[in-house]
Amino acid sequence: MEHNNRYYQAMEKVTAPPLLKDKVRMKIKERIMLRRIIPIGVGLSVLAASLFLIIGLGFLENVPDGLIHTELVEGQHDQEVALEDGELDFALLEEDENRLGIRLAPQYPIQQSLTLEEYTGVLPTNLPVGLRLIEGEVMAYFSQLGGEPEAVFGEVLYRNDKGGTLTVHFTDNPILLPLPIPMEGSRIGNSRLGVGFDESSNIYYGVFERNGYLIVLVGEDLGQKEFIKFLHHFVTY
């Protein structure tokens, strides 16, 4: 009983995904029951750490990371994905449904092009690991000269180091950006969002609101895991 108490105390000090800790607990229990490998005099804190190094690494390729709790398989798609701080339910899109509708703004006769450096407030300053900026532009719309823009529309292209691209569209006027999927069915933290996947063209979609802007992420030729990590970063940064 004393050894078991010391074991649980040791395990609580180890930082690791819950699933991995549960598997290691079972391995340690098996070793204790078999009375093998574990001398009685060995400190259980050392034992727990050693087993993480020896057998724990064998689980790491298959267990979820800290963010994604569903075990995703490379090259496959899961419709429902559990996250550390939410859940995603991917709508499956047909080929004719995956067209992102971007509308011009003829009601605004005056337009001004802005660079990303001139415009802040929607996109994260620090990009997630593996993502780099390629190009981007923000268009401000006015009905008359002077004053603040009455509508803003931006489009930014990023490239993933592993291949594939992420395009981000954003606007403060929903008329300019009809959604490819409803903004519902999924959650990250306190943010409500929609996610979708078109298998025929390997495109992922994510739609959400942030700071008064409607934002649509389009991931082309990205793995599901990469897209989710990028989406999570843009929602929570």
N, C-alpha and C positions, 0 to 999 in steps of 0.2 A: 504493500500500500504506500509506504514511504517513497519507494522508487517511482511509483506511478505519479505521485504528487510532484516530485522533482521533475519528472518528464514533462508534465503539463506546464509547469512553470518555465521550463526551458523553451518549449515550443511557443509560448506566448511572446517570448523575446525575439523570435525570428520574424523578419518581415518578408512575406512572400504571398502570392495569390492564394486565397482560401482553398481552391481545389488542389493545388500542389501540396499545401500543408496537410490536408486530409489524407492524401495518398502517402505522404511520408509518415504520418501517424500510424497508418495501417502497417507500413513496412517495419516501423520500430516495434509495434506490438507483436508482429510475427517473429521478429528476432528475439524479443524478450521471452515469448512463449516457447520458442525452440531452444532457448538457453545457448544459442550459438553466437560466436563473434563478439558478444558483449560481455566482457569480464565484469563481475559485480563491482569491482572497485573503480571502473571508469566513470568519470563525471558525465551525467546525462546532458549537460549543456554542450560538452564537447561532442557527445554522441549525436545529438540533434544536428549540430553544425556539420559534422562529418557526413552524415547521411544525406544532407542536402547537397553536399559536394559530390558524393559518390553516386547516389542513386537519383537524386533530385534532378540532375542535369538531363537524365534520360527522359524525363517527362516534359522538359521545357519546350520541345518542338511541337508538342500537341496541346499543351494547356493554354487557355486564354491568357492574354497579357492583362495589365492592370486596368485598361480601359474596356476592352472587348471581352465579355465573359462567355460568348458563344464560340465554340471551337470551329473556326472557319477553315475551309480546305482551299488551297490555292487552285485557281481555275474553276471553282464551283461557286454557286450563288445560293445563299440562304435567305429566304424571304423574311424570317423573323430573327432579329439579332438582339441579344441582351447586352446592355452596357452597364458599366459601373454606376452611372448616374442617369439611366434612362433605358428606353427600348425603341427599336426601329422596326417598322412593318413596311417592307418594300412592296409598292404596287407594281405589278407586272404589266408593262406597256406593250401595246401592239405597235407595229411599224408606223401606222398613220397617226399615232398618238404622241410621238416623241418629237414633234416639231415645236420648237420654242418660238412663240409668237412675239416678235418685237415690232412695235408700232411706231411710226414716225409721229411727229407732233406738229401738224400743220397749223394748229390753233395758236402756236407760238411763233410769230414771224421772225423773232430775233434769237439767234443761237450763238453760243460761244463755246469753243472747245477749250477744255482745261486739261492740264497734265495731272498725273496722279500726285505729283509733289505739291500741286496747288490745291488739291482736294483731299481732305481727311475726314474721318468720322465713321466709315463703314468697314474698311479693310484693315486687317491686323498689320501692325508695324513689323512684328517679328513673325516670319513665316514658319510653318511646321517643317520639321526636318525632312529633306528630300524634295522640297518644292522650291522652284525658283521662278522669278518673274521674267516673262518674255516681253510683253507689251501691254499697254492699256491706255484708255482714253475716257474722259468724262465729258459729257455734253450738258451744258446748262441752257435752259430755255427761258425766254422772256417774251412778254406780250408788248413791252415798250422799253425804251432805253432807260437805264439807270435802275437802281434798287437791287434787291436780292432776286435770284432766279426763282421762277415759279414752278419749275420742274427740273429734275436732274436725272440723267441716265448715264450709267457707266458700264464698261465692258473691259475685263482684264483677263489676260491669258497667262497661265502658269504652266510650267513643264515639270513632270515628275522625273527624278533622276533614274528611276527604274523603267521609265517608259510611260507613255500616255500623257494626256493634258488635262488640266482643270481650268474651265472658263467660268468666271464669276460675272453675272449680270446683276445690277442693282439700280433701284429707282425709288424716289419718294412719291411717285405718281403711278399707282397700279394700272392705270389705263395703258401706260406705255409698255407693260410687260405682262401679258396674259400668261398664266401659269401652265406648265406642262402636266402638273399633277396638283391635286388639292393640298392645301397646307393643313393637313390633319393626319391623325393616325399614329404619329410617332412623337417621342419626347426626348429631349436632352436637357437635364436639369429642370429648370422652370420654363424652358422654351418649347413651344409647340411647333411642329414642323411636319412636312411631308417628304417622303423619299420614294423613288421609283427606279425601275431597272428595265431597259429594253435589251433583251437578250440577242436579238437579231443584229444589232449594231454595237453591242457591248458598251452601252452608255448608262451611266448612273446620274440620277437627278436628286437634288435636295433643295427644298424651298422653305424659307423661314423669314421672320422679320427681326430687325435689329435697329435700335435707335431711330425708329420711324421710317426705315427703308425696307422695301421688299427685296429679298436677295434670292437669286437662283444660282445654284452650283451645278455645273455640267461636267461630269468626269468621263472622258473618252479613253478607252483602252487602259483603264485602271483596274487593279484588283479590288475586290470588295473591301478588303481590310484597309488598303491605302485610302480609298474614297471615304470610308467611315472616319478614319483618323483626321483627314483634311477637313471634312464636314464638321466634326466635333471642334476642331480648332477655330474655325470661322464662326461657329455659334457661341463659343465660350471664352474667346480670348479677352 
